[in-house]
């Protein structure tokens, strides 16, 4: 299946295999750009979608990855209070240049540079979750504990 993947999805699959993970990237016929589209295409609950959101640290300009449950809205004030990070919006050009993927397909790994990662504690409620894999059609399934080891992210309560 790997050879049939698009370039961006294959990049994610190759990264996962190189790091010793056996997750299988799948490209679906339906869009997965939004959490709702992804859940509809996969056949899971919206809350099981691990949506990758990129912000810019207002102090350093570095990209920060927030992986939130698809059912949640991110509360930037909560993140700042817990982590000290002051997050600002990141536009599509910034995300593509700094992270290496277009908005709507940003995976939790395989970025252009190492990203500090914040994880939504609500994802731990599920046995399995689904993450984007480089394109608006590509996803892979994993367990919340695997997300933590994959990203070196820290779990916090970040929802509104």
C-alpha positions, 0 to 999 in steps of 0.5 A: 500500500505504501507505494500508492501513497501521495508524496506527502502521505508517503513522507509521513509513512516513511517517517513513522517506519524510520522511528520504529512505528508500524502505523499504516497511513491510509488515503481515503476517498473522502476529505479529512480536512476538518475533524467532521470530514475526517470522522465521516470518512473514517466512521468514528466519533469527531472527538477521536480525530486528533487535529493538528493545529499550528500556532506561532509563539509570539515571543520566539516566532517558533511554530508550536503544534497543538493536537486537540480532540476534533470535538474541542475548541482550543482555549489559548488562554488555558494553554498560556496559563499552563505552559507560559506559551503565548500563541498567535495565529499561523497562516497557511504560508507560515505553516507550509514553510515551517512545518512542511505540510498544508493546513488540513493535512498537518500530521503530528510528526515528520515536520521540517523542524522539531516542534514543541507539542501540546496534547489535548487530555480529552484524547485519552478518553478513547482507545484509538484516535486518528491523525492526519498524515500529510494530505487532506485525504490521509490518516493513520490510527493510533492509541493516545499513549502512542501519540505521546511517545511519537511526539514527545508532547505534554498532556494538558486541559486545553479546551474551551 
